[in-house]
Amino acid sequence: MTVVAEQFAELRPELVGYCYRMLGSAFEADDAAQETMLRAWRRADSFEGRSSVRTWIYRIATNVCLDLLRERGRRAVPIDLGPASPVEAFSPAEPADQLWLTPLPTDPGDVVADRDTIRLAFVAALQHLPARQRAVLILRDVLAWPAADVAALLEASTGAVNAMLQRARTTLAGRGVSDSALSGDEKALVARYADAFQRYDVDTLVTLLHQDAVQTMPPIAAWIRGAAEIGRFLLGPGHECRDSRLVPVTGNGMPGHGHYRRHGDRWLPWSIQLIEVRGDRIAGLHTFLDTRLFPVFGLPTVLNPSAGTSNRYDDEQQPSGDRVPR
């Protein structure tokens, strides 16, 4: 029992990251990790040592995720669904602070690889895979498990695991998922966006967007396509965001902001913005209208009225506050 508890405590950060990639939800990932701990605790006496404790716990976590996935449809980003998709079928992939999801690697190459596999586009693309293929791809390509270990976890043959991995890789390649860390120029672009947004200089903001840029607003199953249309939205229904403050964050390896709107003499949480950069322009603005996400990013629930605007974006920025859930 003690060995299982100690091993679980060591594995919990990476288990949350594994469950997040499987489920596409920060909150469900935390619940799944907690359920994994409860199941492991209840079944500790039945552990026979035929595999490592780590493999045994991951098998439990995988089964927890498979159970959850059977209960609801896949998650996605709105633009991923297409205009013909029914609204009731939409369940948005939720962003998460990468510092909350995984232990910090010591190898710089591992930092980049870890960032890429929690990018929103990657997590959303994973949701297109059948659940067992998803588990195989994450275990093999993200966590670098040997095929034999994955086969033992899934109680499948090594050949079956290799076949699932190949099909999963082919599916992801067809979705064109590819990302890399921001350059200095791209960070400057995000800073110019933050400055224009906080001044509500829509004309300048529009010039920072690609002509085919897309704005999404999960959990609303709707999107706006085109720089001009985004500008019209900001001057129309979005005009209530004129008096705002942005606090830089990093989510899913993407630059973004905690967006606060003025309420009387203070600023309260409104949304988490993640910004998709392509070349020298912004290609996507993903605005998550869920204030429960603010503690996940370590952001305060009330912004000090004396807080000034901030345009600084840093890959390693860590907002103050306690990240939850834990």
Order of alpha helices (4+ residues) and beta strands (2+ residues): alpha-alpha-alpha-alpha-alpha-alpha-alpha-alpha-alpha-alpha-alpha-alpha-beta-beta-alpha-beta-beta-beta-beta-alpha
